[in-house]
Amino acid sequence: MKILYASSEAQPFAASGGLADVAGSLPKALVEEGQECIVVMPYYVNTIKDYQKEKIEYVDNFYVSVGWRTQYCGVFTTELNGVTYYFLDNEYYFKRDFGLYSYYDDGERYAFFSRAVMELVQKLDLHPDIINANDWQCALIPVYYNLYYRNQYNMQNIHTVFTIHNIQYQGRYGLETMEEILGIPKHYTSIMEYDHDVNFMKAAIEVSEKVTTVSPTYASEIMDPWFAHGLDRILRTKAYKTCGFLNGIDQDMYNPEKDTDIPANFSLRNKSGKKTCKEKLLKEVGLNNDNDAPVIAMVSRLVEHKGFDLVKYVFDKIIELNCKVIILGSGEPQYEDFFKEMHYRYPDKVSFTCGYIPALAKKIYAGADMFLMPSKSEPCGLAQMISLRYGTIPVVRATGGLKDSIRDYGEPDDSGLGFTFQTYDAFDMLEAVRRGTELYWNDKRKWGALVTRAMKADFSWNRSAQLYIGLYKELCGDK
């Protein structure tokens, strides 16, 4: 099969979150399973590194309809890990100075990108068997295909899959954008409209042949108003075509035995390097390694749905567990200010770095003892899988992909990988942290066995890639 994977970001070229990790690793896994895979993404001129641009070649250019006007689109390509990448270039839309998203014209930018993907397929005669569009930025791809391309020469019999990575971000705009910006006629209003707005994600759910999410539990949760951010009504009517496959991680990228971003390498056979990583991490963030206290880490956006309101509520009690806390992230000012205050209150126990530094994140994964993820909702989560890879034990709330990936240490068959709590409650979270620190202090043998089990856990893409291939074959008739 030939699969076109459309994403607004992909590692290693441009990233703002977990979508880029998936778009960089799932296509690679599909190729390793014998499929042909193409990734299409915007050409972010200011984000893609110069050394990467040296390997990217110009292919063609054409013009794309955006509402009542046309816009230039250049096409560039490169190959990496057996995957062909196409970059769609328009500097007006994609040469921006501050990040990938959150611009006033994001709706227009990604309407252009979605239409350009379809033009690329037609102009280069790619004819994929499957187009897998991801999140709201690519949600108009199946819409444009059904509206304008399905019956055109060399565009027939293409199957569409839409993947929801985070249902909170849906691409909602005023109805006036239908014709003016999106170039979609009024007779398509019933497809595009939801709660008196244009809703990109709703439209993709409506017209795509299959809808996937990034974990089985999340696929069930988004049928519930608590998790669905208003889309539960449409999702329940489309439950027959919705399923969830747990994401994986690129275990070559996250490999403590070969990782050049961490101070010392280590493996299942020789874990001594992890102790060195902990010592170097504490020194780098300005904390003493005076009593070998457990290090609890968080690398995250500092927003409420990541559970920081729980952390804030019982933070003093966490410190009373005789541990050190390292925080890396940025987000809502209330949480940034809180962790700055906690650093000044507990200068020898708390470190806070505002922002996101990839190299420091790797060092935290490798050097911490526990990784806290108390999310209110978590579609999949990759950080818990990465932390396991580095022998750092997750403490998580059992929701979404966290529930699907982390079994509790206290399970009877001794197969647990971390410490979990069920309800969204600060003291339930505190109890999970307490169980972790208690095991760390009181039974080094059992703690070591838990670390070994964590490092043995397999969260590669092998199984999930097979599930995606099975879904694609179902649509293509086992082609």
C-alpha positions in Angstrom: 0.0 0.0 0.0 1.0 3.6 -0.5 0.1 5.8 2.5 0.2 9.6 2.5 0.6 10.8 6.1 -0.4 14.5 6.3 0.7 16.4 9.4 1.3 20.0 10.4 4.6 19.0 12.1 7.0 16.0 12.1 10.3 15.1 13.7 13.1 15.9 13.0 12.0 18.9 10.9 9.5 20.9 13.0 7.9 20.1 16.4 5.7 21.6 19.0 4.4 18.5 20.7 3.6 14.8 20.6 2.1 15.0 17.1 5.6 15.6 15.6 7.0 12.5 17.4 4.2 10.4 15.9 4.5 11.8 12.4 8.2 11.2 12.6 8.1 7.6 13.9 4.9 5.9 12.7 5.7 6.4 9.0 9.2 4.9 9.6 7.5 1.9 11.3 5.1 1.5 8.4 8.0 1.4 5.9 9.8 -1.2 8.1 6.6 -3.3 7.8 6.9 -3.2 4.0 4.5 -0.3 3.2 5.3 2.8 1.1 4.8 6.0 3.1 4.9 9.7 2.2 4.8 12.4 4.8 3.5 15.9 3.7 4.0 18.9 5.9 4.4 22.7 5.6 7.8 24.1 4.8 8.5 26.1 8.0 11.4 28.2 6.7 12.5 29.6 10.0 12.1 26.3 11.9 13.8 23.7 9.7 17.6 23.7 10.3 20.1 24.8 7.7 21.8 21.4 7.6 18.4 19.8 6.9 17.7 22.3 4.1 20.9 21.3 2.4 19.3 17.8 1.8 15.9 19.2 0.7 15.5 19.5 -3.1 13.1 21.6 -5.1 10.5 19.6 -7.1 7.8 21.8 -8.6 5.4 24.6 -8.0 1.7 25.3 -8.6 -1.1 27.6 -7.5 -3.7 26.8 -4.9 -7.2 28.2 -4.5 -7.8 29.9 -1.2 -11.4 31.2 -1.2 -11.7 33.7 -4.0 -7.9 34.0 -4.7 -4.9 31.8 -5.6 -1.7 31.4 -3.7 1.7 30.1 -4.7 2.9 26.7 -3.5 6.4 25.4 -3.9 7.2 21.7 -3.5 10.4 20.4 -1.9 11.3 16.8 -1.0 13.8 14.7 0.9 14.1 11.1 2.1 14.8 9.9 5.6 14.6 6.4 7.0 13.0 5.1 3.8 10.2 7.7 4.1 9.7 10.3 1.4 8.9 13.8 2.8 7.2 16.5 0.8 7.3 20.1 2.1 4.7 22.6 0.9 6.2 26.1 0.7 4.5 29.5 1.0 6.5 32.0 2.9 3.4 34.2 3.6 1.8 31.4 5.5 4.8 29.5 6.9 7.7 31.8 7.4 6.7 33.0 10.9 9.0 34.1 13.7 7.4 32.6 16.8 6.4 29.0 16.8 4.2 27.0 14.5 0.7 28.0 15.6 -1.4 30.6 17.5 -1.5 33.1 14.7 -4.6 35.1 13.8 -4.9 33.5 10.4 -4.2 29.9 11.4 -7.6 28.9 9.8 -6.5 30.3 6.4 -3.0 28.9 6.7 -4.1 25.3 7.2 -7.0 25.6 4.7 -4.3 26.5 2.2 -2.1 23.5 3.4 -5.0 21.1 3.2 -6.0 22.2 -0.3 -2.3 22.1 -1.3 -2.0 18.5 -0.2 -4.8 17.5 -2.6 -3.2 19.6 -5.4 0.1 17.9 -4.7 -1.5 14.4 -5.0 -3.0 15.4 -8.4 -0.1 17.3 -9.9 2.6 14.7 -9.0 0.2 11.8 -9.7 1.0 10.3 -6.4 -2.3 8.4 -6.1 -2.0 7.0 -2.5 -4.2 4.2 -1.4 -4.7 6.0 1.9 -4.6 9.6 3.1 -4.2 9.8 6.9 -4.8 13.3 8.0 -3.9 14.4 11.5 -5.6 16.9 13.9 -7.6 20.0 13.0 -4.8 21.5 10.9 -5.2 18.7 8.3 -8.9 18.2 8.9 -10.0 19.9 5.6 -8.1 17.3 3.5 -10.9 14.7 3.5 -13.4 17.5 3.1 -11.7 18.9 0.0 -11.2 15.4 -1.4 -14.9 14.6 -1.1 -15.9 18.0 -2.4 -13.6 18.7 -5.3 -11.3 15.7 -6.1 -12.9 12.4 -5.6 -14.2 12.0 -9.2 -11.3 13.7 -11.0 -8.9 11.8 -13.2 -6.1 10.0 -11.2 -7.8 10.9 -7.9 -10.4 8.1 -7.6 -10.4 5.3 -5.0 -8.4 7.1 -2.4 -9.4 6.2 1.2 -9.4 8.7 4.0 -8.5 8.3 7.7 -8.6 11.1 10.2 -6.6 10.9 13.5 -7.5 12.9 16.6 -4.4 13.6 18.7 -6.1 16.2 21.0 -9.8 16.9 20.7 -9.5 20.2 22.6 -8.1 21.9 19.5 -10.8 21.7 16.8 -10.3 24.6 14.4 -13.4 26.7 15.1 -14.1 29.8 13.1 -17.1 31.9 12.1 -19.5 30.7 9.4 -18.5 33.7 7.3 -15.2 32.0 6.6 -16.9 29.2 4.6 -16.7 30.8 1.1 -14.4 33.8 1.8 -11.5 31.8 3.3 -12.1 28.1 2.9 -13.6 28.1 -0.6 -16.4 25.8 0.5 -19.9 26.5 -0.9 -22.9 27.1 1.3 -24.6 23.8 0.3 -21.8 22.1 2.4 -22.8 24.1 5.5 -24.3 21.0 7.2 -20.9 19.3 7.0 -18.9 22.2 8.3 -21.2 23.7 10.8 -21.3 22.7 14.5 -22.7 24.8 17.3 -23.1 27.8 15.0 -19.4 27.8 14.0 -17.3 26.3 11.2 -15.6 23.3 12.9 -12.7 21.7 11.0 -12.5 18.6 13.2 -16.2 18.0 13.1 -16.2 18.1 9.3 -13.3 15.6 9.1 -15.2 13.2 11.6 -18.2 13.6 9.3 -16.6 12.7 6.0 -13.6 10.5 6.7 -14.1 6.7 6.3 -12.3 6.0 9.5 -11.6 8.0 12.6 -8.7 7.0 14.9 -7.4 8.3 18.2 -4.1 7.8 19.9 -5.2 5.3 22.6 -8.1 2.9 23.1 -9.2 4.5 26.4 -9.2 7.9 24.8 -11.4 6.6 22.0 -13.9 5.7 24.7 -13.5 8.8 26.7 -14.2 11.3 23.9 -17.7 9.9 23.7 -18.2 11.5 27.1 -18.9 15.2 27.4 -16.3 15.5 30.2 -13.5 14.8 27.7 -15.0 15.7 24.3 -15.0 19.5 24.4 -18.4 19.5 22.8 -17.8 17.0 20.1 -19.3 14.0 21.9 -22.6 14.4 20.1 -21.1 13.9 16.6 -18.7 11.2 17.8 -21.4 9.1 19.3 -23.1 9.1 15.9 -19.8 8.0 14.3 -18.8 5.5 16.9 -19.1 2.7 14.3 -16.0 4.0 12.5 -14.0 5.2 15.5 -11.2 3.3 17.2 -8.0 4.0 19.2 -4.5 2.7 18.7 -1.9 3.4 21.4 1.0 5.5 20.2 4.6 4.3 20.4 8.0 5.9 20.6 11.0 5.7 18.4 13.2 3.5 20.6 16.3 4.4 18.5 15.8 8.0 19.3 15.2 7.3 23.0 18.0 4.8 23.8 19.9 5.3 27.1 22.6 2.9 25.8 23.5 5.2 22.8 22.0 8.6 23.6 24.6 11.4 23.1 22.5 14.0 24.9 22.9 12.4 28.4 26.0 12.6 30.6 26.5 8.8 30.8 25.1 5.9 28.9 23.5 2.9 30.7 21.7 -0.3 29.9 19.8 -3.2 31.4 23.1 -5.0 32.1 24.9 -2.0 33.5 22.8 0.8 35.1 25.7 2.6 36.8 25.4 5.4 34.2 22.0 6.3 35.5 23.5 7.3 38.9 25.9 9.5 37.0 23.1 11.1 35.1 21.3 11.8 38.4 24.4 13.4 39.9 25.1 15.6 36.8 21.4 16.6 36.5 21.2 17.8 40.1 24.4 19.8 39.6 23.2 21.3 36.4 19.9 22.5 37.9 21.6 23.7 41.1 20.5 21.1 43.6 22.7 19.1 46.0 22.9 15.3 45.9 23.4 15.3 49.7 21.3 12.3 50.8 20.4 10.4 47.6 16.8 11.6 47.9 14.5 10.5 45.1 14.1 13.0 42.3 10.6 13.6 41.0 10.4 15.3 37.6 7.8 16.9 35.4 8.4 18.0 31.8 5.3 19.6 30.5 3.2 22.5 29.4 2.2 24.3 32.6 -1.6 24.2 32.1 -4.5 23.1 34.3 -5.5 20.0 32.3 -2.0 18.6 32.8 -2.8 18.3 36.5 -0.8 21.3 37.9 -3.7 22.4 40.0 -3.4 19.2 41.9 0.4 19.6 42.2 0.0 23.1 43.5 -2.6 22.1 46.1 -0.3 19.5 47.9 3.2 20.6 46.8 4.3 21.3 50.4 3.3 17.7 51.3 5.2 16.3 48.4 8.3 18.0 49.7 7.7 16.5 53.1 8.2 13.1 51.6 12.0 13.8 51.6 12.4 14.2 47.8 13.6 16.7 45.3 11.5 18.1 42.5 12.6 19.3 39.1 10.2 21.1 36.8 10.8 22.0 33.1 8.1 23.8 31.2 6.2 27.0 30.5 2.5 27.9 30.2 0.0 29.7 32.4 1.5 32.5 34.5 -0.1 31.2 37.7 1.9 28.0 37.5 5.1 29.6 36.3 4.9 32.1 39.3 4.1 29.2 41.7 7.1 27.1 40.8 9.4 30.2 41.0 8.0 30.8 44.5 8.6 27.1 45.4 12.2 27.3 44.2 12.8 30.4 46.5 11.0 28.6 49.4 12.9 25.3 48.9 16.1 26.3 47.1 17.8 23.0 48.0 14.9 20.8 47.0 13.1 22.4 44.0 14.4 23.5 40.6 12.3 25.2 38.0 13.4 26.0 34.5 10.9 28.1 32.5 10.6 27.1 28.9 11.4 23.9 26.9 15.0 22.8 26.4 15.2 19.5 24.5 18.7 18.6 25.7 17.7 19.3 29.4 14.5 17.3 28.9 16.6 14.2 27.9 18.8 14.7 30.9 15.8 14.8 33.2 14.3 11.6 31.7 17.7 9.9 32.3 18.5 11.4 35.7 15.2 11.5 37.6 13.9 8.6 39.7 10.1 9.3 39.1 8.2 11.1 36.5 4.9 12.7 37.5 1.9 13.0 35.1 -1.3 13.8 37.0 -3.3 14.8 33.9 -6.9 15.6 33.9 -7.0 14.1 30.4 -4.2 12.7 28.3 -5.0 11.4 24.8 -1.9 9.2 24.8 1.1 10.8 26.4 4.6 9.9 25.3 6.6 11.2 28.3 5.6 8.2 30.4 7.0 5.8 27.7 10.2 7.8 27.3 10.7 7.9 31.1 10.3 4.1 31.3 12.9 3.7 28.5 15.4 5.6 30.8 14.5 3.7 33.9 12.5 6.5 35.5 9.3 5.4 37.1 6.0 7.1 36.1 3.4 8.3 38.6 0.3 8.9 36.5 -3.5 9.3 36.7 -5.3 6.5 35.0 -6.8 8.3 32.0 -6.4 8.0 28.3 -3.1 6.6 27.1 -1.7 6.8 30.6 -4.2 4.1 31.7 -3.4 2.0 28.6 0.4 2.1 29.1 1.1 2.2 32.8 -0.1 -0.7 35.1 0.1 0.0 38.8 3.0 -1.5 40.8 0.6 -3.0 43.3 -1.1 -5.3 40.8 -1.1 -9.0 42.1 1.0 -10.4 39.2 3.8 -7.9 39.9 3.7 -6.7 36.4 3.2 -3.0 37.2 5.4 -0.3 35.6 4.6 2.7 37.9 2.2 4.2 40.4 -1.3 5.2 39.4 -4.3 6.9 40.9 -7.8 6.9 39.6 -9.8 10.0 40.6 -8.8 13.6 39.8 -8.0 14.4 43.4 -4.8 16.0 44.9 -4.7 13.6 47.8 -5.1 10.5 45.6 -2.1 11.8 43.6 -0.2 12.5 46.8 -0.8 8.9 47.9 0.6 7.6 44.6 3.7 9.7 45.0 4.0 8.5 48.6 3.9 4.9 47.6 6.7 5.6 45.1 9.0 7.4 47.5 8.3 4.8 50.2 9.4 2.0 48.0 12.5 4.0 46.9 13.6 4.6 50.5 12.5 1.3 52.1 13.4 -1.5 49.6 16.2 -0.8 47.2 16.0 -4.4 45.8 12.4 -4.0 44.8 13.0 -0.6 43.5 15.8 -1.9 41.3 13.6 -4.7 40.0 11.0 -2.1 39.1 13.5 0.0 37.2 14.6 -3.2 35.3 11.0 -4.0 34.4 10.5 -0.4 33.3 13.5 -0.5 31.0 12.4 -3.8 29.5 8.9 -2.4 28.6 8.4 -2.4 24.8 6.6 0.7 23.6 8.0 0.6 20.1 5.7 1.2 17.1 5.7 -2.4 16.0 2.3 -3.4 17.4 0.6 -0.1 16.7 2.0 0.0 13.1 0.4 -3.5 12.5 -2.9 -2.1 13.8 -2.8 0.8 11.4 -1.9 -1.5 8.5 -4.8 -3.7 9.4 -7.1 -0.7 9.3 -5.7 0.5 6.0 -6.1 -3.0 4.5 -9.7 -3.1 5.7 -10.4 0.1 3.7 -8.4 -1.1 0.6 -9.7 -4.6 0.6 -6.5 -6.2 1.9 -4.5 -4.7 -1.0 
